[in-house]
Amino acid sequence: MVKYLPTLRDKTGISQEALSKLIGISRQTYVGIESGKKRMSWKTCLALLFFFSYNNRTSNYIVEKNIFTK
């Protein structure tokens, strides 16, 4: 899932800061996750999956790319 985060975020038009606030983590933590330097918690993974699954711009992309947890 991590490798798709920049694309998913771009498709929604949301900034790293706004997304991190929505899912309850710091921007620095999110940047670390998106860059692959930090592992995400299960809670963060679920929050991201829910956010992108319920967004009209990314829900089909998640299904097409078979994006789940990795």
mmCIF file of the N, C-alpha and C atoms, coordinates in Angstrom:
data_MODEL
# 
_entry.id   MODEL 
# 
loop_
_atom_site.group_PDB 
_atom_site.id 
_atom_site.type_symbol 
_atom_site.label_atom_id 
_atom_site.label_alt_id 
_atom_site.label_comp_id 
_atom_site.label_asym_id 
_atom_site.label_entity_id 
_atom_site.label_seq_id 
_atom_site.pdbx_PDB_ins_code 
_atom_site.Cartn_x 
_atom_site.Cartn_y 
_atom_site.Cartn_z 
_atom_site.occupancy 
_atom_site.B_iso_or_equiv 
_atom_site.pdbx_formal_charge 
_atom_site.auth_seq_id 
_atom_site.auth_comp_id 
_atom_site.auth_asym_id 
_atom_site.auth_atom_id 
_atom_site.pdbx_PDB_model_num 
ATOM 1   N N  . MET A 1 1  ? 0.814   -1.196 0.000  1.00 0.00 ? 1  MET A N  1 
ATOM 2   C CA . MET A 1 1  ? 0.000   0.000  0.000  1.00 0.00 ? 1  MET A CA 1 
ATOM 3   C C  . MET A 1 1  ? 0.859   1.263  0.000  1.00 0.00 ? 1  MET A C  1 
ATOM 4   N N  . VAL A 1 2  ? 1.984   1.221  0.678  1.00 0.00 ? 2  VAL A N  1 
ATOM 5   C CA . VAL A 1 2  ? 2.819   2.416  0.837  1.00 0.00 ? 2  VAL A CA 1 
ATOM 6   C C  . VAL A 1 2  ? 3.226   2.999  -0.507 1.00 0.00 ? 2  VAL A C  1 
ATOM 7   N N  . LYS A 1 3  ? 3.578   2.149  -1.460 1.00 0.00 ? 3  LYS A N  1 
ATOM 8   C CA . LYS A 1 3  ? 4.035   2.663  -2.752 1.00 0.00 ? 3  LYS A CA 1 
ATOM 9   C C  . LYS A 1 3  ? 2.937   3.410  -3.509 1.00 0.00 ? 3  LYS A C  1 
ATOM 10  N N  . TYR A 1 4  ? 1.684   3.172  -3.157 1.00 0.00 ? 4  TYR A N  1 
ATOM 11  C CA . TYR A 1 4  ? 0.568   3.839  -3.822 1.00 0.00 ? 4  TYR A CA 1 
ATOM 12  C C  . TYR A 1 4  ? 0.119   5.123  -3.117 1.00 0.00 ? 4  TYR A C  1 
ATOM 13  N N  . LEU A 1 5  ? 0.624   5.388  -1.938 1.00 0.00 ? 5  LEU A N  1 
ATOM 14  C CA . LEU A 1 5  ? 0.148   6.547  -1.171 1.00 0.00 ? 5  LEU A CA 1 
ATOM 15  C C  . LEU A 1 5  ? 0.286   7.875  -1.916 1.00 0.00 ? 5  LEU A C  1 
ATOM 16  N N  . PRO A 1 6  ? 1.433   8.167  -2.544 1.00 0.00 ? 6  PRO A N  1 
ATOM 17  C CA . PRO A 1 6  ? 1.509   9.446  -3.255 1.00 0.00 ? 6  PRO A CA 1 
ATOM 18  C C  . PRO A 1 6  ? 0.461   9.567  -4.367 1.00 0.00 ? 6  PRO A C  1 
ATOM 19  N N  . THR A 1 7  ? 0.244   8.491  -5.101 1.00 0.00 ? 7  THR A N  1 
ATOM 20  C CA . THR A 1 7  ? -0.748  8.510  -6.184 1.00 0.00 ? 7  THR A CA 1 
ATOM 21  C C  . THR A 1 7  ? -2.153  8.672  -5.624 1.00 0.00 ? 7  THR A C  1 
ATOM 22  N N  . LEU A 1 8  ? -2.467  7.926  -4.589 1.00 0.00 ? 8  LEU A N  1 
ATOM 23  C CA . LEU A 1 8  ? -3.793  8.026  -3.983 1.00 0.00 ? 8  LEU A CA 1 
ATOM 24  C C  . LEU A 1 8  ? -4.036  9.433  -3.444 1.00 0.00 ? 8  LEU A C  1 
ATOM 25  N N  . ARG A 1 9  ? -3.047  9.960  -2.775 1.00 0.00 ? 9  ARG A N  1 
ATOM 26  C CA . ARG A 1 9  ? -3.183  11.301 -2.202 1.00 0.00 ? 9  ARG A CA 1 
ATOM 27  C C  . ARG A 1 9  ? -3.330  12.334 -3.313 1.00 0.00 ? 9  ARG A C  1 
ATOM 28  N N  . ASP A 1 10 ? -2.574  12.176 -4.383 1.00 0.00 ? 10 ASP A N  1 
ATOM 29  C CA . ASP A 1 10 ? -2.662  13.089 -5.518 1.00 0.00 ? 10 ASP A CA 1 
ATOM 30  C C  . ASP A 1 10 ? -4.053  13.039 -6.159 1.00 0.00 ? 10 ASP A C  1 
ATOM 31  N N  . LYS A 1 11 ? -4.607  11.843 -6.286 1.00 0.00 ? 11 LYS A N  1 
ATOM 32  C CA . LYS A 1 11 ? -5.931  11.694 -6.889 1.00 0.00 ? 11 LYS A CA 1 
ATOM 33  C C  . LYS A 1 11 ? -7.009  12.401 -6.072 1.00 0.00 ? 11 LYS A C  1 
ATOM 34  N N  . THR A 1 12 ? -6.824  12.472 -4.758 1.00 0.00 ? 12 THR A N  1 
ATOM 35  C CA . THR A 1 12 ? -7.816  13.149 -3.917 1.00 0.00 ? 12 THR A CA 1 
ATOM 36  C C  . THR A 1 12 ? -7.558  14.643 -3.818 1.00 0.00 ? 12 THR A C  1 
ATOM 37  N N  . GLY A 1 13 ? -6.329  15.066 -4.151 1.00 0.00 ? 13 GLY A N  1 
ATOM 38  C CA . GLY A 1 13 ? -5.996  16.480 -4.075 1.00 0.00 ? 13 GLY A CA 1 
ATOM 39  C C  . GLY A 1 13 ? -5.763  16.970 -2.655 1.00 0.00 ? 13 GLY A C  1 
ATOM 40  N N  . ILE A 1 14 ? -5.464  16.052 -1.745 1.00 0.00 ? 14 ILE A N  1 
ATOM 41  C CA . ILE A 1 14 ? -5.261  16.417 -0.347 1.00 0.00 ? 14 ILE A CA 1 
ATOM 42  C C  . ILE A 1 14 ? -3.763  16.515 -0.044 1.00 0.00 ? 14 ILE A C  1 
ATOM 43  N N  . SER A 1 15 ? -3.411  17.461 0.799  1.00 0.00 ? 15 SER A N  1 
ATOM 44  C CA . SER A 1 15 ? -2.004  17.616 1.168  1.00 0.00 ? 15 SER A CA 1 
ATOM 45  C C  . SER A 1 15 ? -1.616  16.597 2.224  1.00 0.00 ? 15 SER A C  1 
ATOM 46  N N  . GLN A 1 16 ? -0.325  16.398 2.385  1.00 0.00 ? 16 GLN A N  1 
ATOM 47  C CA . GLN A 1 16 ? 0.160   15.498 3.438  1.00 0.00 ? 16 GLN A CA 1 
ATOM 48  C C  . GLN A 1 16 ? -0.301  15.982 4.805  1.00 0.00 ? 16 GLN A C  1 
ATOM 49  N N  . GLU A 1 17 ? -0.243  17.281 5.015  1.00 0.00 ? 17 GLU A N  1 
ATOM 50  C CA . GLU A 1 17 ? -0.648  17.835 6.302  1.00 0.00 ? 17 GLU A CA 1 
ATOM 51  C C  . GLU A 1 17 ? -2.137  17.609 6.580  1.00 0.00 ? 17 GLU A C  1 
ATOM 52  N N  . ALA A 1 18 ? -2.977  17.879 5.596  1.00 0.00 ? 18 ALA A N  1 
ATOM 53  C CA . ALA A 1 18 ? -4.419  17.697 5.786  1.00 0.00 ? 18 ALA A CA 1 
ATOM 54  C C  . ALA A 1 18 ? -4.769  16.230 6.012  1.00 0.00 ? 18 ALA A C  1 
ATOM 55  N N  . LEU A 1 19 ? -4.154  15.348 5.246  1.00 0.00 ? 19 LEU A N  1 
ATOM 56  C CA . LEU A 1 19 ? -4.437  13.922 5.403  1.00 0.00 ? 19 LEU A CA 1 
ATOM 57  C C  . LEU A 1 19 ? -3.964  13.419 6.761  1.00 0.00 ? 19 LEU A C  1 
ATOM 58  N N  . SER A 1 20 ? -2.791  13.835 7.166  1.00 0.00 ? 20 SER A N  1 
ATOM 59  C CA . SER A 1 20 ? -2.291  13.385 8.471  1.00 0.00 ? 20 SER A CA 1 
ATOM 60  C C  . SER A 1 20 ? -3.201  13.842 9.600  1.00 0.00 ? 20 SER A C  1 
ATOM 61  N N  . LYS A 1 21 ? -3.729  15.055 9.495  1.00 0.00 ? 21 LYS A N  1 
ATOM 62  C CA . LYS A 1 21 ? -4.666  15.536 10.519 1.00 0.00 ? 21 LYS A CA 1 
ATOM 63  C C  . LYS A 1 21 ? -5.948  14.707 10.523 1.00 0.00 ? 21 LYS A C  1 
ATOM 64  N N  . LEU A 1 22 ? -6.444  14.371 9.340  1.00 0.00 ? 22 LEU A N  1 
ATOM 65  C CA . LEU A 1 22 ? -7.674  13.580 9.244  1.00 0.00 ? 22 LEU A CA 1 
ATOM 66  C C  . LEU A 1 22 ? -7.535  12.203 9.871  1.00 0.00 ? 22 LEU A C  1 
ATOM 67  N N  . ILE A 1 23 ? -6.368  11.604 9.726  1.00 0.00 ? 23 ILE A N  1 
ATOM 68  C CA . ILE A 1 23 ? -6.197  10.243 10.247 1.00 0.00 ? 23 ILE A CA 1 
ATOM 69  C C  . ILE A 1 23 ? -5.550  10.216 11.629 1.00 0.00 ? 23 ILE A C  1 
ATOM 70  N N  . GLY A 1 24 ? -5.227  11.391 12.164 1.00 0.00 ? 24 GLY A N  1 
ATOM 71  C CA . GLY A 1 24 ? -4.775  11.467 13.548 1.00 0.00 ? 24 GLY A CA 1 
ATOM 72  C C  . GLY A 1 24 ? -3.304  11.192 13.803 1.00 0.00 ? 24 GLY A C  1 
ATOM 73  N N  . ILE A 1 25 ? -2.452  11.538 12.829 1.00 0.00 ? 25 ILE A N  1 
ATOM 74  C CA . ILE A 1 25 ? -1.012  11.392 13.036 1.00 0.00 ? 25 ILE A CA 1 
ATOM 75  C C  . ILE A 1 25 ? -0.338  12.707 12.660 1.00 0.00 ? 25 ILE A C  1 
ATOM 76  N N  . SER A 1 26 ? 0.917   12.862 13.028 1.00 0.00 ? 26 SER A N  1 
ATOM 77  C CA . SER A 1 26 ? 1.634   14.084 12.678 1.00 0.00 ? 26 SER A CA 1 
ATOM 78  C C  . SER A 1 26 ? 2.026   14.058 11.204 1.00 0.00 ? 26 SER A C  1 
ATOM 79  N N  . ARG A 1 27 ? 2.259   15.244 10.657 1.00 0.00 ? 27 ARG A N  1 
ATOM 80  C CA . ARG A 1 27 ? 2.704   15.337 9.267  1.00 0.00 ? 27 ARG A CA 1 
ATOM 81  C C  . ARG A 1 27 ? 4.045   14.628 9.097  1.00 0.00 ? 27 ARG A C  1 
ATOM 82  N N  . GLN A 1 28 ? 4.928   14.781 10.061 1.00 0.00 ? 28 GLN A N  1 
ATOM 83  C CA . GLN A 1 28 ? 6.232   14.141 9.985  1.00 0.00 ? 28 GLN A CA 1 
ATOM 84  C C  . GLN A 1 28 ? 6.109   12.620 9.931  1.00 0.00 ? 28 GLN A C  1 
ATOM 85  N N  . THR A 1 29 ? 5.203   12.085 10.724 1.00 0.00 ? 29 THR A N  1 
ATOM 86  C CA . THR A 1 29 ? 4.969   10.636 10.696 1.00 0.00 ? 29 THR A CA 1 
ATOM 87  C C  . THR A 1 29 ? 4.443   10.210 9.337  1.00 0.00 ? 29 THR A C  1 
ATOM 88  N N  . TYR A 1 30 ? 3.487   10.973 8.805  1.00 0.00 ? 30 TYR A N  1 
ATOM 89  C CA . TYR A 1 30 ? 2.936   10.622 7.499  1.00 0.00 ? 30 TYR A CA 1 
ATOM 90  C C  . TYR A 1 30 ? 4.004   10.676 6.411  1.00 0.00 ? 30 TYR A C  1 
ATOM 91  N N  . VAL A 1 31 ? 4.830   11.720 6.421  1.00 0.00 ? 31 VAL A N  1 
ATOM 92  C CA . VAL A 1 31 ? 5.900   11.847 5.433  1.00 0.00 ? 31 VAL A CA 1 
ATOM 93  C C  . VAL A 1 31 ? 6.830   10.638 5.525  1.00 0.00 ? 31 VAL A C  1 
ATOM 94  N N  . GLY A 1 32 ? 7.148   10.209 6.740  1.00 0.00 ? 32 GLY A N  1 
ATOM 95  C CA . GLY A 1 32 ? 7.992   9.030  6.929  1.00 0.00 ? 32 GLY A CA 1 
ATOM 96  C C  . GLY A 1 32 ? 7.362   7.775  6.368  1.00 0.00 ? 32 GLY A C  1 
ATOM 97  N N  . ILE A 1 33 ? 6.068   7.631  6.550  1.00 0.00 ? 33 ILE A N  1 
ATOM 98  C CA . ILE A 1 33 ? 5.345   6.472  6.024  1.00 0.00 ? 33 ILE A CA 1 
ATOM 99  C C  . ILE A 1 33 ? 5.337   6.515  4.498  1.00 0.00 ? 33 ILE A C  1 
ATOM 100 N N  . GLU A 1 34 ? 4.966   7.664  3.944  1.00 0.00 ? 34 GLU A N  1 
ATOM 101 C CA . GLU A 1 34 ? 4.859   7.784  2.489  1.00 0.00 ? 34 GLU A CA 1 
ATOM 102 C C  . GLU A 1 34 ? 6.208   7.582  1.805  1.00 0.00 ? 34 GLU A C  1 
ATOM 103 N N  . SER A 1 35 ? 7.278   7.986  2.457  1.00 0.00 ? 35 SER A N  1 
ATOM 104 C CA . SER A 1 35 ? 8.608   7.823  1.865  1.00 0.00 ? 35 SER A CA 1 
ATOM 105 C C  . SER A 1 35 ? 9.210   6.446  2.122  1.00 0.00 ? 35 SER A C  1 
ATOM 106 N N  . GLY A 1 36 ? 8.527   5.624  2.930  1.00 0.00 ? 36 GLY A N  1 
ATOM 107 C CA . GLY A 1 36 ? 9.003   4.280  3.216  1.00 0.00 ? 36 GLY A CA 1 
ATOM 108 C C  . GLY A 1 36 ? 10.036  4.212  4.319  1.00 0.00 ? 36 GLY A C  1 
ATOM 109 N N  . LYS A 1 37 ? 10.246  5.312  5.023  1.00 0.00 ? 37 LYS A N  1 
ATOM 110 C CA . LYS A 1 37 ? 11.240  5.345  6.095  1.00 0.00 ? 37 LYS A CA 1 
ATOM 111 C C  . LYS A 1 37 ? 10.662  4.950  7.447  1.00 0.00 ? 37 LYS A C  1 
ATOM 112 N N  . LYS A 1 38 ? 9.353   4.897  7.525  1.00 0.00 ? 38 LYS A N  1 
ATOM 113 C CA . LYS A 1 38 ? 8.695   4.567  8.789  1.00 0.00 ? 38 LYS A CA 1 
ATOM 114 C C  . LYS A 1 38 ? 7.567   3.581  8.518  1.00 0.00 ? 38 LYS A C  1 
ATOM 115 N N  . ARG A 1 39 ? 7.424   2.611  9.392  1.00 0.00 ? 39 ARG A N  1 
ATOM 116 C CA . ARG A 1 39 ? 6.309   1.658  9.271  1.00 0.00 ? 39 ARG A CA 1 
ATOM 117 C C  . ARG A 1 39 ? 5.057   2.270  9.858  1.00 0.00 ? 39 ARG A C  1 
ATOM 118 N N  . MET A 1 40 ? 3.941   1.993  9.218  1.00 0.00 ? 40 MET A N  1 
ATOM 119 C CA . MET A 1 40 ? 2.688   2.509  9.757  1.00 0.00 ? 40 MET A CA 1 
ATOM 120 C C  . MET A 1 40 ? 2.067   1.502  10.708 1.00 0.00 ? 40 MET A C  1 
ATOM 121 N N  . SER A 1 41 ? 1.348   2.016  11.660 1.00 0.00 ? 41 SER A N  1 
ATOM 122 C CA . SER A 1 41 ? 0.629   1.158  12.597 1.00 0.00 ? 41 SER A CA 1 
ATOM 123 C C  . SER A 1 41 ? -0.604  0.589  11.897 1.00 0.00 ? 41 SER A C  1 
ATOM 124 N N  . TRP A 1 42 ? -1.175  -0.418 12.504 1.00 0.00 ? 42 TRP A N  1 
ATOM 125 C CA . TRP A 1 42 ? -2.400  -1.022 11.972 1.00 0.00 ? 42 TRP A CA 1 
ATOM 126 C C  . TRP A 1 42 ? -3.520  0.016  11.966 1.00 0.00 ? 42 TRP A C  1 
ATOM 127 N N  . LYS A 1 43 ? -3.592  0.826  13.004 1.00 0.00 ? 43 LYS A N  1 
ATOM 128 C CA . LYS A 1 43 ? -4.608  1.877  13.100 1.00 0.00 ? 43 LYS A CA 1 
ATOM 129 C C  . LYS A 1 43 ? -4.475  2.864  11.936 1.00 0.00 ? 43 LYS A C  1 
ATOM 130 N N  . THR A 1 44 ? -3.249  3.272  11.627 1.00 0.00 ? 44 THR A N  1 
ATOM 131 C CA . THR A 1 44 ? -3.013  4.197  10.524 1.00 0.00 ? 44 THR A CA 1 
ATOM 132 C C  . THR A 1 44 ? -3.354  3.549  9.192  1.00 0.00 ? 44 THR A C  1 
ATOM 133 N N  . CYS A 1 45 ? -2.982  2.310  9.031  1.00 0.00 ? 45 CYS A N  1 
ATOM 134 C CA . CYS A 1 45 ? -3.300  1.572  7.805  1.00 0.00 ? 45 CYS A CA 1 
ATOM 135 C C  . CYS A 1 45 ? -4.805  1.523  7.582  1.00 0.00 ? 45 CYS A C  1 
ATOM 136 N N  . LEU A 1 46 ? -5.547  1.190  8.612  1.00 0.00 ? 46 LEU A N  1 
ATOM 137 C CA . LEU A 1 46 ? -7.006  1.133  8.489  1.00 0.00 ? 46 LEU A CA 1 
ATOM 138 C C  . LEU A 1 46 ? -7.593  2.508  8.179  1.00 0.00 ? 46 LEU A C  1 
ATOM 139 N N  . ALA A 1 47 ? -7.079  3.533  8.843  1.00 0.00 ? 47 ALA A N  1 
ATOM 140 C CA . ALA A 1 47 ? -7.575  4.892  8.606  1.00 0.00 ? 47 ALA A CA 1 
ATOM 141 C C  . ALA A 1 47 ? -7.358  5.294  7.147  1.00 0.00 ? 47 ALA A C  1 
ATOM 142 N N  . LEU A 1 48 ? -6.186  4.987  6.612  1.00 0.00 ? 48 LEU A N  1 
ATOM 143 C CA . LEU A 1 48 ? -5.905  5.304  5.210  1.00 0.00 ? 48 LEU A CA 1 
ATOM 144 C C  . LEU A 1 48 ? -6.782  4.501  4.259  1.00 0.00 ? 48 LEU A C  1 
ATOM 145 N N  . LEU A 1 49 ? -6.931  3.227  4.550  1.00 0.00 ? 49 LEU A N  1 
ATOM 146 C CA . LEU A 1 49 ? -7.806  2.393  3.704  1.00 0.00 ? 49 LEU A CA 1 
ATOM 147 C C  . LEU A 1 49 ? -9.239  2.906  3.705  1.00 0.00 ? 49 LEU A C  1 
ATOM 148 N N  . PHE A 1 50 ? -9.743  3.258  4.870  1.00 0.00 ? 50 PHE A N  1 
ATOM 149 C CA . PHE A 1 50 ? -11.105 3.805  4.941  1.00 0.00 ? 50 PHE A CA 1 
ATOM 150 C C  . PHE A 1 50 ? -11.203 5.123  4.178  1.00 0.00 ? 50 PHE A C  1 
ATOM 151 N N  . PHE A 1 51 ? -10.236 5.998  4.384  1.00 0.00 ? 51 PHE A N  1 
ATOM 152 C CA . PHE A 1 51 ? -10.270 7.293  3.702  1.00 0.00 ? 51 PHE A CA 1 
ATOM 153 C C  . PHE A 1 51 ? -10.278 7.112  2.193  1.00 0.00 ? 51 PHE A C  1 
ATOM 154 N N  . PHE A 1 52 ? -9.356  6.332  1.670  1.00 0.00 ? 52 PHE A N  1 
ATOM 155 C CA . PHE A 1 52 ? -9.261  6.166  0.222  1.00 0.00 ? 52 PHE A CA 1 
ATOM 156 C C  . PHE A 1 52 ? -10.371 5.273  -0.346 1.00 0.00 ? 52 PHE A C  1 
ATOM 157 N N  . SER A 1 53 ? -10.877 4.344  0.427  1.00 0.00 ? 53 SER A N  1 
ATOM 158 C CA . SER A 1 53 ? -11.969 3.477  -0.036 1.00 0.00 ? 53 SER A CA 1 
ATOM 159 C C  . SER A 1 53 ? -13.279 4.232  -0.191 1.00 0.00 ? 53 SER A C  1 
ATOM 160 N N  . TYR A 1 54 ? -13.494 5.217  0.664  1.00 0.00 ? 54 TYR A N  1 
ATOM 161 C CA . TYR A 1 54 ? -14.753 5.963  0.623  1.00 0.00 ? 54 TYR A CA 1 
ATOM 162 C C  . TYR A 1 54 ? -14.656 7.246  -0.182 1.00 0.00 ? 54 TYR A C  1 
ATOM 163 N N  . ASN A 1 55 ? -13.528 7.480  -0.827 1.00 0.00 ? 55 ASN A N  1 
ATOM 164 C CA . ASN A 1 55 ? -13.360 8.645  -1.676 1.00 0.00 ? 55 ASN A CA 1 
ATOM 165 C C  . ASN A 1 55 ? -13.680 8.239  -3.107 1.00 0.00 ? 55 ASN A C  1 
ATOM 166 N N  . ASN A 1 56 ? -14.569 8.969  -3.742 1.00 0.00 ? 56 ASN A N  1 
ATOM 167 C CA . ASN A 1 56 ? -14.987 8.630  -5.111 1.00 0.00 ? 56 ASN A CA 1 
ATOM 168 C C  . ASN A 1 56 ? -13.840 8.618  -6.104 1.00 0.00 ? 56 ASN A C  1 
ATOM 169 N N  . ARG A 1 57 ? -12.814 9.415  -5.862 1.00 0.00 ? 57 ARG A N  1 
ATOM 170 C CA . ARG A 1 57 ? -11.693 9.514  -6.795 1.00 0.00 ? 57 ARG A CA 1 
ATOM 171 C C  . ARG A 1 57 ? -10.705 8.362  -6.663 1.00 0.00 ? 57 ARG A C  1 
ATOM 172 N N  . THR A 1 58 ? -10.735 7.649  -5.543 1.00 0.00 ? 58 THR A N  1 
ATOM 173 C CA . THR A 1 58 ? -9.741  6.600  -5.333 1.00 0.00 ? 58 THR A CA 1 
ATOM 174 C C  . THR A 1 58 ? -10.314 5.208  -5.085 1.00 0.00 ? 58 THR A C  1 
ATOM 175 N N  . SER A 1 59 ? -11.587 5.102  -4.841 1.00 0.00 ? 59 SER A N  1 
ATOM 176 C CA . SER A 1 59 ? -12.150 3.783  -4.504 1.00 0.00 ? 59 SER A CA 1 
ATOM 177 C C  . SER A 1 59 ? -11.963 2.768  -5.627 1.00 0.00 ? 59 SER A C  1 
ATOM 178 N N  . ASN A 1 60 ? -12.169 3.157  -6.861 1.00 0.00 ? 60 ASN A N  1 
ATOM 179 C CA . ASN A 1 60 ? -11.975 2.230  -7.982 1.00 0.00 ? 60 ASN A CA 1 
ATOM 180 C C  . ASN A 1 60 ? -10.509 1.886  -8.173 1.00 0.00 ? 60 ASN A C  1 
ATOM 181 N N  . TYR A 1 61 ? -9.627  2.855  -7.960 1.00 0.00 ? 61 TYR A N  1 
ATOM 182 C CA . TYR A 1 61 ? -8.190  2.629  -8.100 1.00 0.00 ? 61 TYR A CA 1 
ATOM 183 C C  . TYR A 1 61 ? -7.716  1.568  -7.117 1.00 0.00 ? 61 TYR A C  1 
ATOM 184 N N  . ILE A 1 62 ? -8.227  1.610  -5.896 1.00 0.00 ? 62 ILE A N  1 
ATOM 185 C CA . ILE A 1 62 ? -7.860  0.616  -4.876 1.00 0.00 ? 62 ILE A CA 1 
ATOM 186 C C  . ILE A 1 62 ? -8.256  -0.785 -5.321 1.00 0.00 ? 62 ILE A C  1 
ATOM 187 N N  . VAL A 1 63 ? -9.426  -0.899 -5.902 1.00 0.00 ? 63 VAL A N  1 
ATOM 188 C CA . VAL A 1 63 ? -9.898  -2.203 -6.384 1.00 0.00 ? 63 VAL A CA 1 
ATOM 189 C C  . VAL A 1 63 ? -9.065  -2.660 -7.584 1.00 0.00 ? 63 VAL A C  1 
ATOM 190 N N  . GLU A 1 64 ? -8.831  -1.759 -8.531 1.00 0.00 ? 64 GLU A N  1 
ATOM 191 C CA . GLU A 1 64 ? -8.061  -2.102 -9.736 1.00 0.00 ? 64 GLU A CA 1 
ATOM 192 C C  . GLU A 1 64 ? -6.642  -2.567 -9.404 1.00 0.00 ? 64 GLU A C  1 
ATOM 193 N N  . LYS A 1 65 ? -6.009  -1.894 -8.469 1.00 0.00 ? 65 LYS A N  1 
ATOM 194 C CA . LYS A 1 65 ? -4.622  -2.202 -8.104 1.00 0.00 ? 65 LYS A CA 1 
ATOM 195 C C  . LYS A 1 65 ? -4.528  -3.259 -6.994 1.00 0.00 ? 65 LYS A C  1 
ATOM 196 N N  . ASN A 1 66 ? -5.674  -3.701 -6.505 1.00 0.00 ? 66 ASN A N  1 
ATOM 197 C CA . ASN A 1 66 ? -5.716  -4.702 -5.439 1.00 0.00 ? 66 ASN A CA 1 
ATOM 198 C C  . ASN A 1 66 ? -4.878  -4.252 -4.226 1.00 0.00 ? 66 ASN A C  1 
ATOM 199 N N  . ILE A 1 67 ? -5.111  -3.018 -3.816 1.00 0.00 ? 67 ILE A N  1 
ATOM 200 C CA . ILE A 1 67 ? -4.349  -2.421 -2.722 1.00 0.00 ? 67 ILE A CA 1 
ATOM 201 C C  . ILE A 1 67 ? -4.983  -2.810 -1.387 1.00 0.00 ? 67 ILE A C  1 
ATOM 202 N N  . PHE A 1 68 ? -4.203  -3.501 -0.610 1.00 0.00 ? 68 PHE A N  1 
ATOM 203 C CA . PHE A 1 68 ? -4.616  -3.811 0.740  1.00 0.00 ? 68 PHE A CA 1 
ATOM 204 C C  . PHE A 1 68 ? -3.417  -3.536 1.626  1.00 0.00 ? 68 PHE A C  1 
ATOM 205 N N  . THR A 1 69 ? -3.137  -4.337 2.601  1.00 0.00 ? 69 THR A N  1 
ATOM 206 C CA . THR A 1 69 ? -2.003  -4.077 3.489  1.00 0.00 ? 69 THR A CA 1 
ATOM 207 C C  . THR A 1 69 ? -0.773  -4.847 3.033  1.00 0.00 ? 69 THR A C  1 
ATOM 208 N N  . LYS A 1 70 ? 0.354   -4.204 3.171  1.00 0.00 ? 70 LYS A N  1 
ATOM 209 C CA . LYS A 1 70 ? 1.640   -4.829 2.890  1.00 0.00 ? 70 LYS A CA 1 
ATOM 210 C C  . LYS A 1 70 ? 2.669   -4.220 3.792  1.00 0.00 ? 70 LYS A C  1 
# 
